[in-house]
Amino acid sequence: MGRTYRIGEAAALAGVSVRTLHHYDRIGLLRPSGRSAAGYRAYGEADLLRLQQIVTLRGLGFGLDRIGALLARSDLDLTRSLHAQRLAIRRRIGDLERIDAAIADLLADHAATGGWDWATIERASAASRAAWQDGVQEMERYYTPEHLTEFAELGQEAGPAEIAEVERLWAALLAEIRAARAAALDPASLEAQRLADRADALLARTFRGRTGLQEAVGAAYAAGAFADNPAFPTEQDFAFLDQARKAARDTG
């Protein structure tokens, strides 16, 4: 039997209040699996995992009723669910960065004009709220349960340090590709071909031989899953790389 935690300990670990845990218990969202000899609530490791999911989904904008329905699903796979939540969080980070940029623009405009363009920040906030609520559902819309399980396995195999490094390399490469396009670099040039070679090598490093998963991500791209996120390649970026690859093949 694993360790149990008193309500104050569980609340501190999850970053919520004891009052919140009392509320979750009352509505049946998170009932502690045990009681101490003195009758106090005792939370086990499975309870803490469920609490983590609740906190994450609350942060993504889900209501308590919706969270309860999600966690009550008979086909819920904890690893797959956590991975889907992580991907949704990363999308949320992009949304928050766009809000931050909108606020910066608002402040700059105020400094220059003395007025407040509230429409700017409201547009950014409205778009963010919609993305926030759709995050996990979007993952489930584009990927099968098998895909999400494979995403989880890939993440476990690579580890956090490798994931962070691959993300850094993609961001740097994407910036170079867009700079090349902005400078009207000929896709047939040696420089463009080298960018395509780096992209291919980074794709191999990202998916680690999981061609089915790579194809699923490609299909999600084609379906427009990432069209509104500047952190991901656009159709124009892909077209530039495809032209560079074709030029490399033609020149043999």
C-alpha positions in Angstrom: 0.0 0.0 0.0 1.4 3.4 -1.0 1.7 6.4 1.2 -1.4 8.5 2.1 -1.6 12.3 2.5 -3.6 14.4 4.8 -5.9 16.9 3.2 -3.5 19.8 3.9 -0.6 17.9 2.3 -2.6 17.0 -0.7 -3.8 20.6 -1.1 -0.2 21.9 -0.9 1.1 19.4 -3.4 -1.6 20.4 -5.9 -1.5 24.1 -5.2 -5.2 24.3 -4.2 -6.9 25.2 -1.0 -8.2 22.8 1.6 -11.6 24.4 1.1 -11.4 23.4 -2.6 -10.8 19.8 -1.7 -13.7 19.9 0.7 -15.8 21.2 -2.2 -14.6 18.5 -4.6 -15.4 15.9 -2.0 -18.9 17.3 -1.5 -19.8 17.2 -5.2 -18.2 13.8 -5.7 -15.5 15.0 -8.1 -12.6 13.8 -5.8 -13.4 11.7 -2.7 -10.4 10.6 -0.7 -9.9 6.9 -0.9 -9.4 6.5 2.9 -9.7 7.9 6.3 -7.2 8.0 9.2 -7.8 6.3 12.5 -9.1 9.6 13.8 -11.5 9.9 10.8 -9.6 12.5 8.8 -9.5 12.4 5.0 -6.6 10.4 3.6 -5.6 10.8 0.0 -3.7 8.1 -1.8 -1.4 8.3 -4.9 -4.3 7.6 -7.3 -6.3 10.4 -5.6 -3.4 12.8 -6.2 -3.2 11.8 -9.9 -6.9 12.5 -10.3 -6.4 15.8 -8.5 -3.6 16.7 -10.9 -5.9 16.0 -13.8 -8.7 18.1 -12.3 -6.3 21.1 -11.7 -4.9 20.8 -15.2 -8.3 20.7 -16.8 -9.5 23.6 -14.7 -6.5 25.5 -15.9 -7.5 24.8 -19.5 -10.9 26.2 -18.9 -13.1 23.2 -18.3 -16.0 23.4 -15.9 -16.3 20.9 -13.0 -19.2 19.1 -14.6 -17.3 18.6 -17.8 -14.2 17.4 -15.9 -16.3 14.9 -13.9 -17.7 13.5 -17.2 -14.2 13.2 -18.7 -12.7 11.5 -15.8 -15.7 9.1 -15.4 -15.2 7.7 -18.9 -14.8 3.9 -18.9 -12.2 4.1 -21.6 -10.1 6.7 -19.9 -6.4 5.9 -20.3 -4.4 7.9 -17.7 -1.1 8.1 -19.7 -3.0 9.1 -22.9 -5.1 11.6 -21.0 -2.1 13.3 -19.4 -0.3 13.5 -22.7 -3.3 15.1 -24.3 -3.4 17.6 -21.5 0.3 18.4 -21.9 -0.2 19.1 -25.6 -3.2 21.3 -24.8 -1.1 23.2 -22.2 1.5 23.9 -24.8 -1.1 25.3 -27.2 -2.3 27.4 -24.2 1.2 28.8 -23.8 1.1 30.0 -27.4 -2.3 31.6 -26.7 -0.9 33.4 -23.6 2.1 34.7 -25.6 -0.3 36.2 -28.1 -2.2 37.9 -25.4 1.0 39.2 -23.9 1.9 40.6 -27.3 -1.5 42.2 -27.6 -1.1 43.9 -24.2 2.3 45.2 -25.2 0.7 46.7 -28.3 -2.0 48.2 -26.2 0.5 49.8 -23.9 2.6 51.1 -26.8 -0.5 52.6 -28.4 -1.5 54.2 -25.1 2.0 55.7 -24.7 1.8 57.1 -28.2 -1.8 58.4 -28.3 -3.0 58.6 -24.7 -6.0 56.4 -25.6 -6.9 52.8 -24.9 -7.7 50.5 -27.8 -9.6 47.9 -25.8 -10.8 46.1 -29.0 -7.2 44.9 -29.5 -7.0 43.1 -26.2 -10.6 41.8 -26.3 -10.0 40.2 -29.7 -6.9 38.4 -28.4 -8.7 37.4 -25.2 -11.7 36.0 -27.0 -9.6 33.9 -29.3 -7.6 32.6 -26.4 -10.7 31.6 -24.4 -12.0 29.6 -27.4 -8.6 27.9 -27.8 -8.4 27.2 -24.1 -11.7 25.3 -24.0 -11.1 23.4 -27.2 -7.5 22.2 -26.4 -8.0 18.6 -25.2 -11.0 18.0 -27.5 -9.0 19.1 -30.5 -6.3 16.5 -29.7 -9.0 13.8 -29.5 -10.5 15.1 -32.8 -7.3 14.7 -34.8 -5.7 11.7 -33.2 -6.9 8.2 -32.4 -6.5 6.8 -28.9 -3.6 4.7 -30.4 -1.9 7.8 -31.7 -2.2 9.5 -28.3 -0.8 6.4 -26.6 2.1 6.5 -29.1 2.7 10.2 -28.4 3.0 9.3 -24.7 5.4 6.5 -25.4 7.5 8.8 -27.6 7.6 11.4 -24.9 8.7 8.8 -22.3 11.4 7.4 -24.6 12.8 10.8 -25.5 12.7 12.3 -22.0 12.2 16.0 -21.1 15.7 17.2 -21.9 15.6 15.7 -25.4 12.1 17.1 -26.0 13.2 20.6 -24.9 16.3 20.4 -27.2 14.2 19.3 -30.2 11.7 22.1 -29.6 14.6 24.6 -29.5 16.0 23.3 -32.7 12.7 23.4 -34.5 12.1 27.0 -33.4 15.6 28.0 -34.6 15.2 26.2 -37.9 11.7 27.6 -38.5 13.0 31.1 -38.0 15.8 30.5 -40.5 13.3 29.1 -43.1 11.1 32.1 -42.7 14.0 34.5 -43.0 15.1 32.7 -46.2 11.6 33.0 -47.6 11.4 36.7 -46.7 14.7 37.3 -48.4 13.3 35.5 -51.5 16.0 32.8 -51.3 15.9 30.5 -54.3 14.6 27.1 -53.1 17.0 25.5 -55.6 20.0 27.1 -53.9 22.5 25.1 -51.9 21.5 27.1 -48.8 17.9 26.2 -49.1 18.7 22.5 -49.7 20.7 22.5 -46.5 17.7 23.9 -44.6 15.6 21.0 -46.1 18.3 18.5 -45.0 18.2 19.8 -41.5 14.4 19.6 -41.4 14.5 16.0 -42.6 17.1 15.1 -39.9 15.1 16.9 -37.3 11.9 15.1 -38.3 13.7 11.8 -37.9 15.0 12.8 -34.5 11.5 14.0 -33.5 9.5 10.9 -34.5 12.2 8.2 -33.9 11.0 5.9 -36.7 7.3 6.2 -35.8 6.2 6.7 -39.4 2.5 6.2 -38.6 2.6 8.9 -36.0 4.4 11.2 -38.4 1.8 10.6 -41.0 -1.0 11.3 -38.4 0.6 14.7 -37.6 0.9 15.4 -41.3 -2.8 14.6 -41.7 -3.6 17.0 -38.8 -1.6 19.7 -40.6 -3.5 19.1 -43.8 -6.8 19.3 -41.8 -5.8 22.8 -40.5 -5.0 21.7 -36.9 -2.1 24.2 -36.6 -3.1 26.9 -39.1 -3.6 29.5 -36.4 -0.4 28.9 -34.5 2.7 30.7 -35.7 4.9 28.4 -33.7 4.3 25.6 -36.3 5.3 25.6 -40.0 2.9 27.0 -42.5 1.9 25.8 -46.0 4.4 28.2 -47.4 7.2 26.9 -45.2 6.4 23.3 -46.3 6.3 24.4 -50.0 9.7 26.0 -49.7 11.2 22.9 -48.2 9.5 20.6 -50.8 10.9 22.8 -53.6 14.4 22.5 -52.1 14.1 18.8 -51.8 13.0 18.5 -55.4 15.9 20.6 -56.5 18.3 18.4 -54.5 16.9 15.3 -56.2 17.0 16.8 -59.7 20.7 17.8 -59.3 21.4 14.4 -57.8 
